[in-house]
Each structure stands twice: as C-alpha cells, then as structure tokens.
C-alpha cells in the first residue's frame, strides 16, 4: 500500500478540500497522511467564513514525521494560506522528491476569470514557487493564466493561446501540466502536457449546467490515484473526467452545490 500525504485546507462544512479527497484515495487503497494548512469554517463563496492558520502545527507535524521516518510515496498540495507555509511545504516536498516521492500541486486560488476572496498577487507569486517543485501541476484555466502571467481575465482561449499557455507553465518548472475546465475554440476540454512524452493532448467533455464546489479535488484524487497505479497521465486524466462528469450528472438537482458532492455515496463507481 502506497502512502499519500495530503496538504491543504480542512473544511468544517462542505465536501471539498481534504474532506473530498480522503475517501476516494482510501477507497483506492492508499494510506493517507493529513497535513492541514488551515481549518476553514465553510466554502469561501459564502459571505462569511473564518480561517485558522495551522503553520505552527505543520512545522511540528513534519518534524515528528521525520523523526519517526514515516514513508511517503506521493504528496498532493492544495490551498496554502501564506508565503511562510509555501516555504515550509516546498522545502519538505523537495526533500521528499529527492527520496523518490511524486509531487502533485493544485494551485488553488482562482476560478471564472478572477482570484478567490482574500487571494492577492502575493499568493500568485508563492504558488508559482510551489509549482516549480512539482512533478505534475493541476490548475484550472483561470489559475493557469495567473501563474503564467498571460491571458488573465479571459474565460476562453484560441487553440494557439491555449498551447502557448500550457507551454509557459511547462517551462516554469519543466513538469507535467494538466489544465482543467478550459474553453478552447468554443470546446470545453482538459488540456495536458506530459513531460515524459513531450506531447500536448486535448480531452473534450460535455458541460453540465451546474457548478459544484470541490470538483477539482475529486478530479485530482482520481487522477493521482490511477497515475500512481501505473496508468498514463492522459488515461488517468480521462478517468478523472469521466468520474467527475458522472457524479455531477447524478447530483444536478442537489440543493447545495456550494457544499460539494457527497462523494461517499459514489465510491463504488470510481473505476467507471
């Protein structure tokens, strides 16, 4: 059984972040280590929310894990609350990568052409530094534009612009890049660049007219789970796209899409 370290926010109300990823990766038979970057009351799309910074706890946790020599085969990073946390996490990821761990970075900070509440240009800077440590980065299109410093605010791209964007991100860290939720020449798709075979691939999907929070966490979990089992990056991404589309379709009449999908109900359908 492989051990995966999840680093990100732990949300008290809602099925997103670490709360969405743990059941999926556990179902896929991974042992999970949890390193919360913050405790969050609820999704940031609500008018009111509170965030508890856990930086001191993170330091203590890493120190103890190092002392105990817990094995870590892969790391998935999500929401980080400060530049200080980025330094802690990137240093730790670099150390683990040198020991053979795979590093996946989801630079959570933006969607729909704009940055999230409370996210600043400084956040973009330290997310860029975090991405340079990764083996695979998984931004949505808005996050990709802010990371690259090009096409910010745009919600659709031409094929040439999309290929330019993904290659800018590749050269930033020479890692594989997966950009989800793109609109390219009027087609909804996920675009990826596999650093192993140096190939851009575009995987189209049908847009379902409802927006759930936490679908990026579901996508990352399925992709990571299959990729670590030896599946190609493109096939892993396609598996993730199929699963996310399926559970969105099943929940399109759900009353609280801002709280994410109750993923525990669908764990037996992961391999569809």
N, C-alpha and C positions, 0 to 999 in steps of 0.2 A: 504494500500500500504506500503510495507517494504522499508526502506531506506538503500542503499548500498553505502559505502564510497570506492571510487577507489583511490589508491595511486600508482603513477608510472609516467613514462615519458609521456610528451605530445609532439608528433612528428609533425613537421610542414609539412613535405612532406612524405606521405605514410599512408596506412590504417593499423596501428599497434598500440600497446600500448593502452592507454586510448581511442584513437580515434576509435579503433575497438570494444572496449567493451561497450561504452556508448550506441550506437544504439541498440545493442542486448538486453541489460538489460532494456533499456527503453521500447522496444517492448514487453518485458516480464512483463511490468507494475511495474517496480521498480523505486523509486525516487533515483536519483543519486547525490551524493556529490563528488566533484572532488578535489583532493589534489595533484597537480603536484610536483613530486620530482625534475623535471628538464624540461627545454624546449630544444628540440633537433631538429636540422635542418632537419635531414633525417636518414635513417637506417645506422647503424654502418658498414654495409657491403660495403658501398661506401668508396672510398679512402679518401674523405674529409667530415668532419662533425664538428659541433660545439655543445657544451652542455652548457646551462646556469643553474647553480646551484640555486635552489629556497629555500634553507634551511631557510633563514630568513622569507620568506613568509609563509612557512609551520608552523613555530612557531606562527606567528601572526594569521594564519587561525585557528589553533587548539585552541588558546586562546579565540578567538571570538566565535567559535562554542561552546566551553564550557560555556562561559558567556550567550550565547543565548539558551543553552540547546537543541540544535538540536538533534532529535532522530536518532540513528544509530543502525541498526539491524545486519549489517554484514560489514566486511571490506575485500577488496581484495588488496593485496600489490604486486607490480611488481618491476620494476627497481629502485634501490636506488643508489645514487652517492657517498655516503661517510659513514664512520663509525658513524659520528655525526648524519646523517639522520637516520641511523638504531636505534640509541638510542632514538631519538625523536619518531620514528614510533613505535618501540617495546613498549616503555612506554605508549604511547597513546592506542595501541592495547590491552595491558594488562589491562588498566583502562576500556576500552570498553567491554572487555571479562568478567570482573567482573560484569558488568551491564547486561550481557546476550547476547552480540553480538557474532556472529560466525566469526572466523578469518581464511581467506584463504591466503596462501603465495605462490606466484610463484617466486622462487629464480632465477630471470633472470640473467644469467652470462656466459652461455656456450652452445655449441652445436657441433655436429660432432666430439666429442672427444677432443675438445680444448676450452679454455676460449675465450670470445669475446675480441675484441680490447680494450685496456685500463683496462681490468679486471685483478686484481692481487690476490695473495694468501691472502692478507688482506680482499679483497672483499669476498672471500670464508668464512673467519672467521666470518665476521659480518652477512653474510647470514645464517650461522649456528645458530647464536644467534637469528636471526629473526624467523627462523623456530621453535624454541622452544616455541614461543608464540602462534603458530597456532593451529587451530582445524584440518585443512587439509592442507598439503603441496603438490604442484603440479610441481615437477621438471621434465624436460626431462631426458633421461638416462645419458647424459654427466653431467648435473648438479647434478644428484643423486650420481654419482661416486665421484665428487669433494667434495660434502657435507659429504659423508661417509668416505672419505679418503681411498678408496679402488677401484681397477679396473680402475683408471684414465687412459685415453687414449684409452681404449677399446671401440669398436663400436658394439661389440656383446658379449653376455654372455651365459653361460650354464644355465639351469634351476636352478641348485643348487646355482650358483653365483648370479642369479637374486633374488632368495628368500633370500639369505644372505644379499644382498644389501638393499632390502626393509625393512628387519627387523632391520638392522643397523639404518636406518632412523627413523623407529618407536621408537626405544629405545632412540634416540637422544632427542625426545620431547614427546613421548607417544601420538602422534596424528595420524590421518589417513594419509595415503600416497598414492598418485597417481603418478606413473611414466609413462609418455607418451613416445611414439616413441622408444620403445625398440625392439631389435632384440635378441630373446631368442631361442636357439637351432634352428636357421635359420628361425624362425617365427616372423613376425612383429606383435607387440602387445602392449597393455597398461596393466600394472600390477598394482593392487591396494591392499592395506591392510586396511580394515575397522576396526578401533579401537573399534567400538561398538560390532561387532560380532566376532572380532579377527580371521578374515579369509582372506587369500590371494586368489585373483581371477585374472585370466588372460583372457583378451579380445582381440582376434586376429583381425587384419584388413588387407585389401589388400593395398599394397603400390602402390601409383600412382607416376610415374616417373617425378615429378616436385616438386621443393621446393619453397614454398611461405613463405615470412616473415609474422609474425603476426598470424600464425595459432594457436600458443599456447594461444594467447589472445582470439581467437574465442572459442577454446576448454574450457578455464577456464570460460568464460562468460556463455556458455550453461550449463556446469556442475553446476556452482554455482546457476544459475537461477532455475534449476529444483530441486536441492538439497534443497534449501530454501523453495520450494513449497511442500516439504514433500516426495519427491521421494528418494529411497535408493541411497547410494553413487554409487553402481555398475550400477544401471539403469541410474543415472544421467551421469555417465561417458560414458555409451553406447550411450546415446542420443547425447552427445557432439561429440563422434567419428563419428556417423552417419552423423551429420550435417557437420562437417569439411570435411569428405570424399566427401560428395555430392557437396559442393561448390568448392572444389579443382577440382573435375571432370568437373564441369561446366566451369571452368576457365583455363583448362590445356593449352589452346592456348593464354593465356593472355600475352601481350608483356612485362610487367614489374613486374615479380613475387617478386622482391626485395621490391616492394612498398606495398605488401599485396593485399588481395582480396577486391574489392569494395562492402563491406558487405551490404550496404543499399539496394542493388538490390535484396537481398535474405531474407529479414526479415520475409516475409510471410511463409517461409519454415522452421522456427525454430523448429517446433514440429514434423518434419518428422521422 
